[in-house]
Amino acid sequence: MSDYQAFRVDLADKIAHVQINRPEKVNAMNADFWREIIEVFQWVDATDAVRVVVLSGAGKHFSSGIDLMLLASVGAQLGKDVGRNADALRRKILELQASINAVDNCRKPVLAAIQGYCLGGAIDLISACDMRYASVDAQFSIKEVDMGMAADVGTLQRLPRIIGDGMMRELAFTGRTIDGEEAARIGLVNRVYTDHEALLAGVMQLAGEIAAKSPIAIRGTKEMIRYMRDHRVDDGLEYIATWNAAMLQSEDLRLAMAAHMTKQKPEFAD
């Protein structure tokens, strides 16, 4: 692991804890964040010792969203030509999208632990995670509409599959803030915890349960779930048949079956 400016990354018990580490700036997503998150998740993907990721924010808040200084710097680079400005902005938006895509495309399950502010770009980020958990004090808001723009880094594309189209439209059109309890009711988060300490403990426990499973089985399960977002049922059935034709030959299957029959805990290779 390298030293990061916007993140702290730790690996223990097969769990990578990826923490946004700018608490003095409310974990705002600056230029370092957008560059480094790709590097972090490339490392996660390439490191067999990592079975699952917990994504959190240092301090009182998960993240206040995109750093306004970053937006200002992008605006300062624009000139007088509308066409060239549009081309530059499009390339910048696609660059930011690629950073969030790195989380979505990760082969390992990513669990978000959210406390305090989760605003704007932070909604894009958690929408790309596999599961989301929150403390009761969490505050979620799609803030882009209040900035005079449409969210453009993944919220409007991913969130309808998580909370449904109608609720996504309500939150996107109004920009209103919801707390952890409402987030759980609408399905944005799986579970709510009483405070930040309980949140991290609970999510780490869940991550540990996942890390103890066969990495081959977890990898295949996540790949099939992701594939089905954009394909028909028969496409998905064809894909899993081809995938498992290879993966069912893994030693993990024999170990899991033997452990189940003897009521013992299996130990899988990375």
C-alpha positions as CSV (number, residue, x, y, z in Angstrom):
1,M,0.0,0.0,0.0
2,S,1.2,3.5,-0.8
3,D,0.8,6.7,1.2
4,Y,-2.3,8.6,0.2
5,Q,-3.3,12.2,0.7
6,A,-7.1,11.7,0.8
7,F,-7.3,8.2,2.2
8,R,-6.1,6.0,5.0
9,V,-6.0,2.3,4.0
10,D,-5.5,-0.6,6.4
11,L,-5.7,-4.3,5.9
12,A,-6.5,-6.7,8.8
13,D,-8.2,-10.1,8.9
14,K,-8.7,-10.0,5.1
15,I,-10.7,-6.7,5.4
16,A,-9.4,-3.6,3.7
17,H,-10.6,-0.5,5.6
18,V,-10.6,2.4,3.2
19,Q,-11.2,5.6,5.0
20,I,-11.7,9.0,3.5
21,N,-9.2,10.9,5.6
22,R,-9.8,14.7,5.4
23,P,-11.9,15.2,8.6
24,E,-10.7,18.9,8.8
25,K,-12.4,19.5,5.4
26,V,-15.5,17.4,6.2
27,N,-14.0,14.7,4.0
28,A,-14.7,16.8,0.9
29,M,-13.8,15.0,-2.3
30,N,-10.8,17.0,-3.7
31,A,-8.5,16.3,-6.6
32,D,-6.4,13.8,-4.5
33,F,-9.6,11.9,-3.7
34,W,-10.7,11.5,-7.3
35,R,-7.2,10.3,-8.4
36,E,-6.4,8.1,-5.4
37,I,-9.6,6.2,-5.2
38,I,-8.8,4.6,-8.6
39,E,-5.3,3.6,-7.2
40,V,-6.9,2.3,-4.0
41,F,-9.4,0.0,-5.7
42,Q,-6.8,-1.2,-8.3
43,W,-4.8,-2.3,-5.2
44,V,-7.9,-4.0,-3.7
45,D,-8.6,-5.8,-6.9
46,A,-5.0,-7.0,-7.3
47,T,-4.5,-8.1,-3.7
48,D,-5.7,-11.6,-3.0
49,A,-5.4,-11.1,0.7
50,V,-8.2,-8.6,0.5
51,R,-11.6,-10.4,0.6
52,V,-13.9,-7.4,1.4
53,V,-13.7,-3.6,1.7
54,V,-15.2,-1.3,4.3
55,L,-15.5,2.3,3.1
56,S,-15.9,5.0,5.8
57,G,-15.1,8.6,6.6
58,A,-12.8,9.8,9.3
59,G,-14.3,12.1,12.0
60,K,-17.9,13.2,12.5
61,H,-18.9,12.9,8.8
62,F,-18.7,10.5,5.9
63,S,-18.3,13.2,3.3
64,S,-19.7,16.6,2.4
65,G,-19.4,15.8,-1.3
66,I,-17.2,17.2,-4.0
67,D,-14.7,19.9,-2.9
68,L,-15.9,23.3,-4.1
69,M,-12.3,24.4,-4.7
70,L,-12.1,21.6,-7.3
71,L,-15.2,22.9,-9.0
72,A,-13.7,26.4,-8.9
73,S,-10.5,25.3,-10.5
74,V,-12.3,23.6,-13.3
75,G,-14.3,26.7,-14.0
76,A,-11.1,28.8,-14.0
77,Q,-9.8,26.8,-16.9
78,L,-12.7,27.6,-19.2
79,G,-12.2,30.1,-22.0
80,K,-14.5,31.9,-24.4
81,D,-15.1,29.2,-27.0
82,V,-18.3,27.3,-26.1
83,G,-17.4,24.2,-28.1
84,R,-14.0,23.8,-26.4
85,N,-15.5,24.5,-23.0
86,A,-18.1,21.8,-23.6
87,D,-15.4,19.3,-24.7
88,A,-13.2,20.1,-21.6
89,L,-16.2,19.8,-19.2
90,R,-17.3,16.5,-20.8
91,R,-13.8,15.0,-20.4
92,K,-13.7,16.1,-16.8
93,I,-17.1,14.6,-16.0
94,L,-16.1,11.3,-17.6
95,E,-12.9,11.4,-15.5
96,L,-14.9,11.8,-12.3
97,Q,-17.2,9.1,-13.4
98,A,-14.3,6.7,-13.9
99,S,-13.3,7.2,-10.3
100,I,-16.7,6.1,-9.0
101,N,-16.8,3.3,-11.5
102,A,-13.6,1.9,-9.9
103,V,-15.7,1.2,-6.8
104,D,-18.6,-0.3,-8.7
105,N,-16.3,-2.5,-10.8
106,C,-14.4,-3.8,-7.8
107,R,-14.4,-7.6,-7.7
108,K,-14.6,-7.6,-3.9
109,P,-17.8,-6.6,-1.9
110,V,-17.7,-3.0,-0.8
111,L,-19.6,-2.0,2.4
112,A,-20.1,1.7,3.1
113,A,-20.3,2.8,6.8
114,I,-21.9,6.3,6.8
115,Q,-22.2,8.8,9.7
116,G,-23.0,12.5,9.6
117,Y,-23.0,14.2,6.2
118,C,-23.4,12.2,3.1
119,L,-24.1,14.8,0.5
120,G,-23.9,15.3,-3.3
121,G,-20.9,13.5,-4.7
122,A,-20.9,11.2,-1.6
123,I,-24.3,9.8,-2.7
124,D,-22.6,9.0,-6.1
125,L,-20.0,7.1,-4.1
126,I,-22.2,5.1,-1.8
127,S,-24.5,4.2,-4.8
128,A,-21.5,2.4,-6.3
129,C,-21.1,0.2,-3.1
130,D,-22.6,-3.2,-2.7
131,M,-24.2,-2.4,0.7
132,R,-24.7,0.7,2.8
133,Y,-25.1,1.0,6.6
134,A,-25.6,4.2,8.6
135,S,-25.8,5.7,12.1
136,V,-29.0,7.4,13.1
137,D,-27.3,10.8,12.8
138,A,-26.5,10.3,9.1
139,Q,-27.8,13.0,6.7
140,F,-28.3,12.1,3.1
141,S,-29.0,14.6,0.3
142,I,-28.7,14.8,-3.4
143,K,-27.5,18.4,-3.3
144,E,-26.7,19.0,-6.9
145,V,-30.1,20.5,-7.7
146,D,-29.5,23.2,-5.1
147,M,-26.2,24.0,-6.9
148,G,-28.1,24.6,-10.2
149,M,-27.0,21.4,-11.9
150,A,-28.0,17.7,-12.4
151,A,-26.0,15.0,-10.6
152,D,-23.6,13.6,-13.2
153,V,-21.3,11.1,-11.6
154,G,-23.7,8.1,-11.1
155,T,-26.5,8.9,-8.6
156,L,-29.2,9.3,-11.2
157,Q,-28.1,6.1,-12.9
158,R,-27.5,3.8,-9.9
159,L,-29.9,5.0,-7.2
160,P,-33.2,4.0,-9.0
161,R,-32.0,0.4,-8.8
162,I,-31.5,0.8,-5.0
163,I,-34.5,2.9,-3.8
164,G,-36.8,2.9,-6.8
165,D,-37.5,5.4,-9.4
166,G,-40.2,7.5,-7.7
167,M,-38.2,8.0,-4.4
168,M,-35.1,8.8,-6.4
169,R,-37.0,11.5,-8.3
170,E,-38.3,13.0,-5.1
171,L,-34.9,13.3,-3.5
172,A,-33.2,14.5,-6.7
173,F,-35.9,17.1,-7.5
174,T,-36.2,18.5,-4.0
175,G,-32.7,18.1,-2.7
176,R,-34.2,17.4,0.8
177,T,-32.2,15.8,3.5
178,I,-33.2,12.4,5.0
179,D,-31.8,10.8,8.2
180,G,-30.6,7.3,8.8
181,E,-34.0,6.0,9.9
182,E,-35.7,7.2,6.7
183,A,-32.7,6.0,4.6
184,A,-33.4,2.5,6.0
185,R,-37.1,2.7,5.4
186,I,-36.6,3.5,1.7
187,G,-33.9,0.9,1.3
188,L,-30.9,3.3,0.8
189,V,-29.2,1.6,3.7
190,N,-29.5,-2.0,5.0
191,R,-29.3,-1.2,8.7
192,V,-29.1,1.7,11.1
193,Y,-26.9,1.8,14.2
194,T,-27.2,4.0,17.3
195,D,-23.8,5.7,16.9
196,H,-20.6,5.8,14.9
197,E,-18.8,3.3,17.2
198,A,-21.6,0.8,16.9
199,L,-21.8,1.4,13.1
200,L,-18.2,0.5,12.5
201,A,-18.3,-2.5,14.9
202,G,-21.4,-3.8,13.1
203,V,-20.1,-3.3,9.6
204,M,-16.7,-4.8,10.5
205,Q,-18.6,-7.9,11.9
206,L,-20.5,-8.3,8.6
207,A,-17.4,-7.8,6.6
208,G,-15.7,-10.5,8.7
209,E,-18.6,-12.9,7.9
210,I,-18.2,-12.3,4.2
211,A,-14.4,-12.6,4.4
212,A,-14.7,-16.1,5.8
213,K,-16.6,-17.3,2.7
214,S,-15.0,-18.8,-0.4
215,P,-13.5,-15.9,-2.4
216,I,-14.4,-17.8,-5.6
217,A,-18.0,-18.0,-4.5
218,I,-18.2,-14.3,-3.5
219,R,-16.5,-13.2,-6.7
220,G,-19.0,-15.2,-8.8
221,T,-22.0,-14.0,-6.8
222,K,-21.0,-10.3,-7.2
223,E,-20.2,-10.7,-10.9
224,M,-23.6,-12.3,-11.6
225,I,-25.5,-9.6,-9.6
226,R,-23.7,-6.8,-11.5
227,Y,-24.2,-8.6,-14.9
228,M,-28.0,-8.8,-14.3
229,R,-28.4,-5.1,-13.9
230,D,-28.0,-4.6,-17.7
231,H,-29.2,-8.0,-19.1
232,R,-32.2,-10.2,-19.5
233,V,-32.8,-13.2,-17.3
234,D,-31.9,-15.7,-20.0
235,D,-28.7,-13.8,-20.6
236,G,-27.9,-14.1,-16.9
237,L,-28.7,-17.8,-16.8
238,E,-26.4,-18.4,-19.8
239,Y,-23.6,-16.5,-18.2
240,I,-23.8,-18.2,-14.9
241,A,-23.8,-21.6,-16.6
242,T,-20.6,-20.7,-18.5
243,W,-19.0,-19.1,-15.3
244,N,-19.8,-22.1,-13.0
245,A,-18.6,-24.6,-15.6
246,A,-15.1,-23.4,-14.5
247,M,-15.7,-22.2,-11.0
248,L,-17.4,-25.4,-9.7
249,Q,-14.1,-27.2,-10.2
250,S,-12.5,-25.0,-7.5
251,E,-11.1,-26.7,-4.4
252,D,-13.3,-24.2,-2.4
253,L,-16.4,-26.3,-3.3
254,R,-14.9,-29.5,-1.8
255,L,-13.8,-27.7,1.3
256,A,-17.2,-26.0,1.8
257,M,-19.1,-29.3,1.4
258,A,-16.8,-31.1,3.8
259,A,-17.1,-28.4,6.4
260,H,-20.9,-28.4,6.1
261,M,-21.1,-32.1,6.6
262,T,-18.7,-32.1,9.6
263,K,-20.1,-28.9,11.0
264,Q,-16.7,-27.3,11.0
265,K,-15.6,-23.8,9.8
266,P,-13.8,-24.0,6.4
267,E,-10.5,-22.2,5.8
268,F,-10.3,-21.0,2.2
269,A,-7.1,-20.0,0.4
270,D,-6.8,-16.4,-0.9
